[in-house]
């Protein structure tokens, strides 16, 4: 494999900015569609939706997002062994687009087949995601030779593309879908994916060269993998991975209420009028990406200033649980303001502060996630443990929808929402306390890996910005 020789931009290969644009538009499509999904399902038939109950919509949403996190494991394996990353991205983008445009077919054209076509669209999106998502980020690392100091900064730029797409989608696709026509919103999401696909089809050969063309299994044929027996240190490190993977389920099950219960609450119980204009309920999902972009430098500078007093990764995880709990307590406060009256609309500031606290929690998770697997896993079990991490991430999305589904319908919604918000908040506090008390033992079981942390602001910012990518399972691996 040869590095492309197409020049640089801001000191980086131009191929990086091609991948930035590709990923940004793909995430624009995905987050736009996701912002509409639950609202579309629960909208009445007269308003163009399906008229599902909250429970039905949230459970479908849970199955969908669970599949979204599982299929990249299969897509990555296919690319590595058979078709290469570049073909996987192209085919994934095509299938992705077909899924969005399938959701965009007006119901008047498919009378009697509405749900069948809807499920087909979701299946196409899940399949396209599996091929696309696992492979774009892997190309970023391949733009740089081993030891190139620019690689970390490159991933900062790449992850910024993810956050930019996640920010723009709900305030464009969401508004178009909610306030004009649901199907127009899905079509706009598909157009975003088409832009990313067009960038790859027209510019990849020039700016990426032959990177990702040949499956990695063929490039590494003949290399020997370690067959050394596992040591006690290996076993300890594997225990840390499994324990933190299980704890992560609690955090993401709460955090992922953003696409379900929080969006329903924004739609039904929030006063969304600002300066005479009504903000779309789906637009609140942009807050997380916006806060990451704004707060990552601040959080990173705090860690750097703390120096040797910086908390260990498990303690940061415990702090993340505290922020998660604070976000849910804010939402519980909102339900108290309502006083059980479904006719009362609360200030949108409750949602703003809930998203703020949850984003701070996510930023505290930056040392955790896939980076934990790549640092601690024995070489011959890296892929297996990566698959386990994906499994727990998928499980957390299903659990998030299952929890949210207890909100019920009608007059019972406010009281049920209050119980959910308080229950998740207390559960997060208890989990955070358990992690905090276990932090010393967990660090001991890491056997020195915890000490390998960035010590300057630039690297810290890269670490903080990467949280969205890590959450989505796209962080670079170092096998």
C-alpha positions in Angstrom: 0.0 0.0 0.0 1.4 3.4 -1.0 0.5 6.8 0.6 -1.4 9.1 -1.8 0.6 12.0 -3.2 -2.1 14.6 -3.7 -0.6 17.3 -1.6 -1.6 18.6 1.8 -4.0 21.1 3.3 -3.3 22.7 6.7 -0.4 20.3 7.0 -2.5 17.1 6.5 -3.1 14.9 3.5 -6.1 16.2 1.4 -7.6 12.8 1.7 -8.3 13.5 5.4 -10.7 16.3 4.4 -12.3 14.0 1.9 -13.0 11.5 4.7 -14.1 14.4 6.9 -16.7 15.4 4.3 -17.8 11.9 3.6 -18.4 11.1 7.3 -20.0 14.5 8.0 -22.7 14.0 5.4 -23.2 10.4 6.3 -23.8 11.4 9.9 -26.0 14.2 8.7 -28.2 11.6 7.1 -28.3 9.2 10.0 -28.8 11.8 12.8 -31.5 13.5 10.7 -33.4 10.3 10.2 -33.0 9.3 13.8 -34.2 12.7 15.0 -37.5 12.1 13.2 -38.0 8.4 13.7 -39.9 8.2 17.0 -41.9 11.4 16.3 -42.9 10.0 12.9 -44.1 6.7 14.4 -46.2 8.3 17.1 -47.7 11.0 14.9 -51.3 10.4 14.1 -52.3 8.9 10.7 -54.0 12.2 9.9 -50.7 14.0 10.5 -48.8 11.6 8.2 -47.5 9.2 10.8 -48.3 5.7 11.9 -50.3 6.5 15.1 -48.2 4.1 17.1 -48.2 4.2 20.9 -45.1 5.6 22.7 -44.3 2.1 23.9 -44.5 0.6 20.4 -42.4 3.4 18.9 -39.7 3.3 21.5 -39.3 -0.5 21.3 -38.9 -0.3 17.6 -36.4 2.5 18.0 -34.5 0.2 20.5 -34.3 -2.7 18.1 -33.2 -0.4 15.3 -30.4 1.4 17.3 -29.3 -2.0 18.7 -28.8 -3.3 15.2 -27.0 -0.1 14.1 -24.3 -0.9 16.7 -24.0 -4.6 15.9 -23.8 -4.6 12.1 -20.4 -2.7 11.9 -18.8 -5.8 13.4 -20.0 -7.8 10.4 -19.2 -4.9 7.9 -15.7 -4.6 9.3 -15.1 -8.3 8.9 -16.3 -8.3 5.3 -14.1 -5.4 4.4 -11.0 -6.8 6.1 -11.3 -10.2 4.6 -13.1 -9.9 1.2 -14.1 -6.6 -0.3 -11.8 -3.9 1.2 -12.8 -0.7 3.0 -13.3 1.4 -0.1 -15.9 -1.0 -1.8 -17.6 -1.4 1.6 -18.0 2.4 1.9 -19.4 2.7 -1.6 -21.9 -0.2 -1.3 -22.8 0.9 2.2 -23.5 4.4 1.0 -25.7 3.2 -1.9 -27.7 0.9 0.4 -27.9 3.7 3.1 -29.3 6.1 0.5 -31.8 3.6 -0.7 -33.0 3.2 2.9 -33.6 6.9 3.4 -35.4 7.3 0.1 -37.5 4.3 0.8 -38.7 6.0 4.0 -39.3 9.1 1.9 -41.8 7.3 -0.4 -45.2 9.0 0.1 -47.8 6.7 1.7 -50.3 7.6 -1.1 -48.0 5.6 -3.5 -47.9 2.5 -1.3 -51.4 2.1 0.0 -51.7 -1.1 1.9 -47.9 -1.6 2.1 -47.0 1.3 4.3 -45.5 -0.7 7.2 -43.8 -3.2 4.8 -42.0 -0.4 2.9 -41.1 1.3 6.2 -39.5 -1.9 7.6 -37.6 -2.3 4.3 -36.2 1.2 4.6 -35.0 0.5 8.1 -33.4 -2.8 7.0 -31.6 -1.0 4.2 -30.3 1.7 6.6 -29.1 -1.0 9.1 -27.3 -2.9 6.3 -25.7 0.2 4.8 -24.6 1.4 8.2 -22.8 -2.0 8.8 -20.8 -1.7 5.6 -20.1 2.1 5.9 -19.6 2.9 9.5 -16.9 0.5 10.4 -14.7 1.4 7.5 -14.4 5.1 7.0 -12.5 5.8 10.2 -10.0 3.0 9.6 -8.9 4.9 6.4 -8.0 7.9 8.4 -5.2 6.1 10.2 -3.9 4.6 7.0 -3.2 8.1 5.5 -0.3 8.3 7.9 2.9 6.3 8.4 3.5 4.6 11.7 4.9 7.2 14.2 3.5 10.2 12.3 2.8 12.8 14.9 -0.1 14.3 12.8 -2.3 11.2 13.3 -3.9 12.3 16.6 -4.7 15.7 15.2 -6.2 14.0 12.1 -8.7 12.1 14.2 -9.6 15.4 16.0 -10.5 16.8 12.6 -12.3 13.7 11.6 -14.4 13.5 14.8 -15.3 17.2 14.3 -16.9 16.1 11.1 -19.1 13.6 13.1 -20.1 16.3 15.5 -20.8 18.9 12.8 -23.1 16.4 11.0 -24.8 15.5 14.2 -25.3 19.2 15.0 -26.7 20.2 11.6 -29.0 17.3 10.9 -31.7 17.7 13.6 -32.1 21.5 13.0 -32.5 21.0 9.2 -33.9 17.5 8.6 -35.9 17.6 11.8 -37.5 21.0 11.0 -38.4 19.9 7.4 -39.8 16.6 8.6 -41.8 17.9 11.6 -43.1 21.1 10.2 -43.4 20.5 6.5 -43.7 16.8 5.7 -42.1 13.7 7.3 -41.2 12.2 3.9 -39.4 15.4 2.9 -37.2 15.1 6.0 -36.2 11.5 5.2 -35.5 12.5 1.6 -33.2 15.3 2.8 -31.4 12.8 5.0 -30.9 10.7 1.9 -29.6 13.7 0.0 -26.9 14.1 2.7 -25.8 10.5 2.3 -25.7 11.0 -1.5 -23.4 14.0 -1.1 -21.0 11.8 1.0 -21.2 9.0 -1.6 -20.6 11.4 -4.5 -17.4 12.7 -2.7 -16.1 9.1 -2.5 -17.0 8.2 -6.1 -15.4 11.3 -7.6 -12.4 12.1 -5.4 -11.3 8.9 -3.6 -8.9 7.7 -6.3 -7.2 11.1 -6.4 -6.9 11.8 -2.7 -6.8 8.3 -1.2 -4.8 6.4 -3.8 -5.0 2.7 -3.2 -5.7 3.0 0.5 -8.5 0.6 1.5 -8.7 -1.0 -1.9 -7.1 -4.4 -1.0 -8.6 -6.2 2.1 -6.3 -6.0 5.0 -6.3 -9.8 5.5 -4.6 -10.1 2.1 -2.1 -7.3 2.9 -1.1 -9.0 6.2 -1.1 -12.5 4.9 1.8 -14.4 6.4 2.1 -12.3 9.5 2.3 -14.3 12.7 -0.1 -13.5 15.5 0.9 -14.0 19.0 0.2 -17.5 20.4 1.7 -16.9 23.8 -0.4 -18.1 26.7 -2.3 -15.5 28.7 -0.6 -14.2 31.8 -2.2 -13.1 35.0 -1.8 -9.5 33.9 -3.7 -10.3 30.7 -6.5 -11.9 32.8 -6.7 -8.8 35.1 -6.9 -6.4 32.1 -9.6 -8.5 30.5 -11.6 -8.3 33.7 -11.3 -4.5 33.6 -12.7 -4.5 30.0 -15.6 -6.7 30.9 -16.5 -4.8 34.1 -16.3 -1.3 32.4 -18.3 -2.7 29.4 -21.1 -3.7 31.8 -21.0 -0.4 33.6 -21.1 1.5 30.3 -24.6 0.0 29.7 -26.0 2.0 32.5 -24.5 5.3 31.2 -25.6 4.8 27.6 -29.0 3.5 28.5 -29.6 6.8 30.2 -27.8 9.0 27.7 -29.7 7.5 24.7 -33.0 8.7 26.1 -32.1 11.7 23.8 -33.6 10.0 20.7 -36.6 8.6 22.5 -38.1 9.8 25.8 -36.5 13.2 25.8 -37.7 13.8 22.2 -41.3 12.8 23.2 -41.1 15.0 26.3 -39.8 17.9 24.1 -42.8 17.4 21.7 -45.6 17.0 24.2 -44.6 18.9 27.4 -42.1 21.6 26.5 -42.8 25.2 25.6 -40.7 25.4 22.4 -41.6 29.0 21.5 -38.6 31.3 21.1 -39.0 34.9 19.8 -42.3 34.0 18.3 -41.0 30.9 16.5 -41.6 27.3 17.5 -38.5 25.1 17.7 -39.0 21.6 16.4 -38.8 18.9 19.1 -36.2 17.0 17.1 -33.9 20.0 17.0 -33.0 19.6 20.7 -30.9 16.6 19.7 -28.4 19.0 18.2 -27.5 20.2 21.7 -25.2 17.3 22.5 -23.0 17.8 19.4 -23.0 21.6 19.9 -21.9 21.2 23.6 -19.2 18.8 22.7 -17.7 21.2 20.2 -18.0 24.1 22.7 -16.9 22.4 25.9 -14.2 19.9 24.8 -11.4 22.5 24.9 -12.6 23.7 28.4 -12.8 20.2 29.8 -9.5 19.3 28.3 -7.8 22.3 29.8 -9.3 21.4 33.3 -7.7 18.0 33.1 -4.3 19.4 32.0 -4.3 22.0 34.8 -5.0 19.3 37.4 -1.7 17.7 36.4 -0.9 14.7 38.6 -4.2 15.2 40.4 -6.2 14.3 37.3 -8.7 11.6 38.1 -8.1 8.1 36.9 -10.3 6.7 34.1 -12.6 4.8 36.5 -13.0 7.9 38.6 -13.8 9.9 35.5 -16.4 7.2 34.7 -17.9 7.7 38.2 -18.0 11.5 37.5 -19.8 10.8 34.2 -22.4 8.9 36.2 -22.9 11.9 38.5 -23.4 14.2 35.5 -25.9 11.7 34.0 -27.8 11.7 37.3 -27.9 15.5 37.4 -29.4 15.6 33.9 -32.2 13.2 35.0 -32.8 15.1 38.2 -33.2 18.3 36.1 -35.9 16.5 34.1 -37.5 15.2 37.3 -37.7 18.8 38.4 -39.5 19.6 35.1 -42.2 17.0 35.9 -42.5 18.5 39.4 -43.2 21.9 37.8 -45.9 20.3 35.7 -47.5 18.9 38.9 -49.0 15.9 37.0 -50.9 18.2 34.6 -50.4 17.1 31.0 -51.6 20.5 29.8 -48.7 22.3 31.5 -45.8 23.1 29.2 -42.4 23.6 30.9 -39.5 25.8 29.9 -37.1 24.4 27.3 -34.3 25.3 29.7 -34.9 22.0 31.5 -34.0 20.1 28.4 -31.0 22.4 27.6 -29.5 21.8 31.0 -30.2 18.1 30.9 -28.3 17.8 27.6 -25.6 20.0 29.1 -25.0 17.7 32.0 -25.2 14.6 29.9 -22.6 16.0 27.5 -20.3 16.8 30.4 -20.8 13.2 31.4 -19.9 12.0 27.9 -16.8 14.1 27.9 -15.7 12.4 31.1 -15.9 9.1 29.3 -13.2 10.0 26.8 -10.5 7.7 28.3 -13.0 4.8 28.3 -14.6 3.0 25.4 -12.8 1.4 22.5 -9.6 3.0 23.6 -9.8 0.8 26.8 -10.1 -2.3 24.7 -7.2 -1.4 22.4 -4.9 -0.6 25.4 -5.8 -3.5 27.6 -6.8 -6.4 25.3 -4.2 -9.2 24.6 -3.4 -9.1 20.9 -5.1 -12.5 20.0 -8.3 -11.5 21.8 -8.6 -7.9 20.6 -11.3 -8.6 18.0 -13.3 -10.8 20.4 -13.2 -8.1 23.1 -14.0 -5.4 20.6 -17.1 -7.5 19.6 -18.0 -7.7 23.3 -17.8 -3.9 23.6 -20.1 -3.5 20.5 -22.5 -6.0 22.1 -22.8 -4.1 25.3 -23.2 -0.8 23.4 -26.0 -2.4 21.4 -27.6 -3.7 24.6 -27.5 -0.3 26.1 -29.5 1.1 23.2 -32.1 -1.6 23.5 -32.3 -1.1 27.2 -32.7 2.7 26.7 -35.8 2.2 24.6 -37.2 -0.4 27.0 -36.9 2.0 29.9 -38.4 4.8 28.0 -41.3 2.7 26.8 -42.8 2.7 30.3 -43.8 6.4 29.9 -47.2 5.2 28.7 -49.8 7.4 27.1 -52.1 10.4 27.9 -52.5 11.6 31.5 -50.3 9.0 32.9 -47.3 10.2 31.0 -46.2 13.0 33.3 -46.1 10.8 36.5 -44.5 7.9 34.6 -41.9 10.2 33.2 -41.1 11.5 36.7 -40.6 7.9 37.9 -38.3 7.1 35.0 -36.3 10.3 35.4 -35.9 9.7 39.2 -35.2 6.0 38.8 -32.5 6.4 36.2 -30.9 9.3 38.1 -30.7 7.3 41.4 -29.5 4.2 39.5 -26.7 6.3 37.9 -25.7 7.7 41.3 -25.5 4.2 42.8 -23.5 2.9 39.8 -21.1 5.9 40.0 -20.5 5.2 43.7 -19.8 1.5 43.1 -17.3 2.5 40.3 -15.7 5.2 42.5 -15.2 2.7 45.4 -13.8 0.1 42.9 -11.5 2.6 41.1 -8.3 1.6 43.0 -8.7 -2.1 42.2 -9.5 -1.4 38.6 -6.5 0.7 38.1 -4.4 -1.9 39.8 -5.7 -4.6 37.4 -4.7 -2.3 34.4 -1.0 -2.9 35.3 0.3 0.4 34.2 -1.9 1.0 31.1 -3.7 3.8 33.0 -0.5 5.8 33.2 -0.4 6.2 29.4 -2.4 9.3 29.2 -1.9 12.6 27.2 -0.1 15.4 29.1 -0.7 18.4 26.9 -3.8 20.4 25.9 -3.7 19.5 22.2 -3.8 15.8 22.8 -6.4 16.2 25.5 -8.7 18.1 23.2 -8.3 15.3 20.6 -9.3 12.8 23.4 -12.4 14.9 24.4 -13.6 15.5 20.8 -13.3 11.7 20.2 -16.1 10.8 22.6 -18.8 10.8 19.9 -16.7 8.6 17.7 -15.9 6.3 20.6 -19.5 6.1 21.5 -20.4 5.1 17.9 -17.7 2.5 17.8 -15.6 4.2 15.2 -12.4 4.9 17.2 -9.2 3.8 15.5 -7.9 0.5 16.7 -4.2 -0.4 17.0 -4.1 -4.1 16.5 
